[in-house]
Amino acid sequence: MKNFVSCLRGEIMDDFEMLLKKYERVDKDGEPLGNGSSEGIDYVAEGEQEEFLRIPKERVAVVIGKKGQTKKEIEERTKTKIEVDSETGEVFITATKDTRDPLAVWKARDVIQAIGRGFSPERAFRLFNEGETLEVINLTDIIIGNDKNALPRVRGRIIGRKGRTREIIEEMSGADVSVYGKTVAIIGNPIQVEVAKTAIEKLAKGSPHGVVYKYLERRKKELELESVTYYEALGGENNAEE
């Protein structure tokens, strides 16, 4: 386990350093600009970053929120500008003069996509926490055959009677799960997401519920340590919203 933790920490830091380098300002020779200090540097210029996505039209009202409050909160928390086309479900996100976080536009995109895939805004806002990610599984990529009843059957296996199977996956993995249309969306840290994704894919491919529950129970014993190590590598504690 000690070796596993060390490897995990190393992989996380390598990914983090690569991400930092991607957004580091360098000159034509690849040297950092300025005196080596990031103080006073604007990493994102107005309109420098932009993202486009399309959400189901029936979820547009949820993204906008009552009197535009949800959209406004996403804009305020990311310092981005969001335009939503109510007729098509198209969403445009751009950086503004106040945007400082180089990942802000992506964060806004992921939160909006999560809401579009069935999450409530409150649960989607978990993505604002450092280290939280969104994974969307397209069930049609997993289901084999052309049986028209396959998708409803698989959705039913993942949701379970009165939603109990989905709840168990959430409880055991620590991730949030939304089953919507042909997709299953997962929010959590990468370790939690991977555990929930594996359980969902096992169910979609026909594994008995008992087998999947045993897998979740086994992984739950390791998840806490792995998650603590992950957040420590990021330089902070797990402050994910309950």
C-alpha positions as CSV (number, residue, x, y, z in Angstrom):
1,M,0.0,0.0,0.0
2,K,2.9,2.4,0.8
3,N,4.4,2.0,-2.7
4,F,0.9,2.5,-4.2
5,V,0.5,5.8,-2.3
6,S,3.9,7.0,-3.3
7,C,3.2,6.2,-7.0
8,L,-0.2,7.9,-6.8
9,R,1.3,11.0,-5.2
10,G,4.0,11.1,-7.9
11,E,1.5,10.8,-10.8
12,I,-0.8,13.5,-9.4
13,M,2.1,16.0,-9.0
14,D,3.4,15.2,-12.5
15,D,0.0,15.9,-13.9
16,F,-0.3,19.1,-11.8
17,E,3.1,20.4,-12.9
18,M,2.3,19.7,-16.6
19,L,-0.9,21.7,-16.2
20,L,0.9,24.6,-14.6
21,K,3.5,24.6,-17.4
22,K,0.7,24.6,-20.0
23,Y,-0.4,28.0,-18.7
24,E,3.0,29.4,-17.8
25,R,3.8,32.6,-19.8
26,V,7.0,32.0,-21.7
27,D,8.9,34.0,-24.4
28,K,9.8,32.7,-27.9
29,D,12.7,30.8,-26.5
30,G,10.6,29.0,-23.9
31,E,11.9,31.1,-21.0
32,P,9.5,32.4,-18.3
33,L,8.5,36.0,-18.7
34,G,9.2,38.6,-16.0
35,N,11.5,38.2,-13.0
36,G,10.3,34.7,-12.2
37,S,7.4,35.9,-10.0
38,S,3.8,35.4,-11.1
39,E,2.7,38.4,-9.1
40,G,0.8,40.9,-11.2
41,I,0.5,38.6,-14.2
42,D,-2.9,38.3,-15.8
43,Y,-3.0,34.7,-16.9
44,V,-6.3,35.0,-18.8
45,A,-7.2,38.0,-21.1
46,E,-10.7,38.9,-22.0
47,G,-12.0,36.6,-24.7
48,E,-8.7,34.7,-24.7
49,Q,-10.5,31.5,-23.6
50,E,-13.9,30.3,-24.7
51,E,-15.9,27.1,-24.6
52,F,-19.1,26.0,-26.4
53,L,-21.4,23.2,-25.4
54,R,-25.0,22.1,-26.1
55,I,-27.3,20.9,-23.3
56,P,-30.8,19.4,-23.5
57,K,-33.4,22.1,-24.0
58,E,-35.4,20.9,-21.1
59,R,-32.4,21.6,-18.8
60,V,-31.9,25.2,-20.0
61,A,-34.2,26.7,-17.4
62,V,-32.3,24.8,-14.7
63,V,-29.0,26.2,-15.9
64,I,-30.4,29.8,-16.0
65,G,-32.2,29.4,-12.6
66,K,-35.0,31.4,-11.1
67,K,-34.5,35.1,-12.2
68,G,-31.2,34.0,-13.7
69,Q,-29.6,33.3,-10.3
70,T,-27.9,30.0,-11.2
71,K,-26.2,31.4,-14.3
72,K,-25.3,34.5,-12.4
73,E,-23.7,32.5,-9.6
74,I,-21.6,30.5,-12.0
75,E,-20.4,33.7,-13.7
76,E,-19.5,35.3,-10.4
77,R,-17.7,32.2,-9.1
78,T,-15.6,31.8,-12.3
79,K,-15.5,35.5,-13.4
80,T,-16.7,34.4,-16.9
81,K,-19.5,35.5,-19.2
82,I,-22.1,32.9,-20.1
83,E,-24.6,33.2,-22.9
84,V,-27.4,30.6,-23.2
85,D,-29.6,30.1,-26.3
86,S,-33.0,28.9,-24.9
87,E,-34.1,27.8,-28.3
88,T,-31.2,25.5,-29.1
89,G,-29.6,24.7,-25.8
90,E,-26.3,26.1,-27.0
91,V,-24.1,27.7,-24.3
92,F,-21.2,30.0,-24.9
93,I,-18.6,30.7,-22.1
94,T,-15.9,33.3,-22.4
95,A,-13.2,34.8,-20.2
96,T,-13.6,38.4,-19.1
97,K,-11.2,41.1,-17.9
98,D,-11.8,39.8,-14.4
99,T,-10.9,36.2,-15.1
100,R,-7.8,35.2,-13.2
101,D,-8.0,31.4,-13.0
102,P,-6.7,29.8,-16.2
103,L,-9.2,26.9,-15.6
104,A,-12.2,29.2,-15.0
105,V,-13.8,28.7,-18.4
106,W,-13.4,24.9,-18.1
107,K,-14.9,24.9,-14.6
108,A,-17.9,26.8,-15.8
109,R,-18.3,24.4,-18.7
110,D,-18.2,21.4,-16.5
111,V,-20.7,22.8,-14.0
112,I,-23.1,23.6,-16.8
113,Q,-22.6,20.2,-18.4
114,A,-23.3,18.5,-15.1
115,I,-26.5,20.4,-14.7
116,G,-27.4,19.5,-18.3
117,R,-26.8,15.9,-17.5
118,G,-29.4,15.9,-14.7
119,F,-27.5,17.2,-11.6
120,S,-29.1,19.9,-9.5
121,P,-27.1,23.1,-9.4
122,E,-26.2,22.5,-5.8
123,R,-24.7,19.1,-6.5
124,A,-23.0,20.4,-9.7
125,F,-21.3,23.2,-7.7
126,R,-19.2,20.5,-6.1
127,L,-17.1,20.9,-9.2
128,F,-15.9,24.3,-8.0
129,N,-13.9,22.5,-5.3
130,E,-10.3,21.8,-6.1
131,G,-9.6,18.3,-7.4
132,E,-13.2,17.5,-8.3
133,T,-13.9,16.2,-11.8
134,L,-16.8,15.3,-14.1
135,E,-17.1,12.1,-16.1
136,V,-19.9,11.4,-18.5
137,I,-20.5,7.8,-19.6
138,N,-22.6,7.3,-22.8
139,L,-24.5,4.0,-22.1
140,T,-24.9,3.4,-25.9
141,D,-21.1,2.9,-26.1
142,I,-21.3,0.0,-23.6
143,I,-24.6,-1.7,-24.6
144,I,-24.1,-4.4,-27.1
145,G,-26.8,-5.3,-29.7
146,N,-29.8,-3.5,-31.1
147,D,-32.4,-4.5,-28.5
148,K,-34.6,-1.4,-28.1
149,N,-35.3,-2.4,-24.5
150,A,-31.6,-2.6,-23.6
151,L,-31.2,1.0,-22.7
152,P,-34.2,1.2,-20.3
153,R,-33.1,-2.1,-18.8
154,V,-29.6,-0.9,-18.2
155,R,-30.8,2.4,-16.8
156,G,-33.0,0.4,-14.4
157,R,-30.1,-1.7,-13.2
158,I,-28.0,1.3,-12.4
159,I,-30.8,3.3,-10.7
160,G,-32.2,0.3,-8.9
161,R,-35.6,0.0,-7.1
162,K,-36.5,3.4,-5.7
163,G,-33.0,4.6,-6.6
164,R,-31.3,2.3,-4.1
165,T,-28.6,1.0,-6.4
166,R,-27.5,4.5,-7.4
167,E,-27.5,5.5,-3.7
168,I,-25.3,2.6,-2.8
169,I,-22.8,3.5,-5.5
170,E,-22.7,7.1,-4.2
171,E,-22.4,6.0,-0.6
172,M,-19.6,3.5,-1.3
173,S,-17.6,5.6,-3.8
174,G,-18.1,9.1,-2.4
175,A,-19.0,10.3,-5.8
176,D,-22.3,11.9,-7.0
177,V,-24.1,10.0,-9.8
178,S,-26.9,11.2,-12.2
179,V,-28.6,8.9,-14.7
180,Y,-30.1,11.1,-17.4
181,G,-31.2,10.0,-20.9
182,K,-28.5,7.9,-22.5
183,T,-25.8,9.0,-20.1
184,V,-24.6,8.6,-16.5
185,A,-22.7,11.5,-15.1
186,I,-20.3,11.2,-12.2
187,I,-18.8,14.0,-10.0
188,G,-16.0,13.3,-7.5
189,N,-12.2,13.2,-7.2
190,P,-10.5,11.0,-9.9
191,I,-10.3,8.1,-7.5
192,Q,-14.0,8.2,-6.5
193,V,-15.0,8.7,-10.1
194,E,-13.0,5.7,-11.3
195,V,-14.6,3.4,-8.6
196,A,-18.2,4.6,-9.4
197,K,-17.5,4.3,-13.2
198,T,-16.2,0.7,-12.8
199,A,-19.3,-0.2,-10.8
200,I,-21.6,1.4,-13.4
201,E,-19.9,-0.3,-16.3
202,K,-20.1,-3.6,-14.6
203,L,-23.9,-3.2,-14.1
204,A,-24.3,-2.1,-17.7
205,K,-22.5,-5.2,-18.9
206,G,-24.7,-7.5,-16.9
207,S,-22.7,-8.2,-13.7
208,P,-25.0,-9.2,-10.8
209,H,-25.8,-6.5,-8.3
210,G,-24.3,-8.6,-5.5
211,V,-21.0,-8.8,-7.3
212,V,-20.9,-5.1,-7.9
213,Y,-21.8,-4.4,-4.3
214,K,-18.9,-6.6,-3.1
215,Y,-16.5,-4.7,-5.4
216,L,-17.7,-1.4,-4.0
217,E,-17.3,-2.7,-0.4
218,R,-13.8,-3.9,-1.1
219,R,-12.8,-0.6,-2.7
220,K,-14.4,1.5,0.0
221,K,-11.8,0.3,2.5
222,E,-9.0,1.7,0.3
223,L,-10.8,4.9,-0.9
224,E,-10.4,7.0,2.2
225,L,-6.6,6.6,2.3
226,E,-6.3,7.1,-1.5
227,S,-8.5,10.2,-1.4
228,V,-6.6,11.8,1.5
229,T,-3.3,11.2,-0.3
230,Y,-4.8,12.8,-3.5
231,Y,-5.9,16.0,-1.7
232,E,-2.6,16.2,0.2
233,A,-0.8,16.1,-3.1
234,L,-3.0,19.0,-4.3
235,G,-1.8,20.9,-1.3
236,G,-5.1,21.0,0.6
237,E,-7.8,19.1,2.4
238,N,-11.0,17.6,1.0
239,N,-13.5,20.4,1.1
240,A,-16.0,18.8,-1.2
241,E,-19.6,19.8,-0.5
242,E,-21.8,17.1,1.1
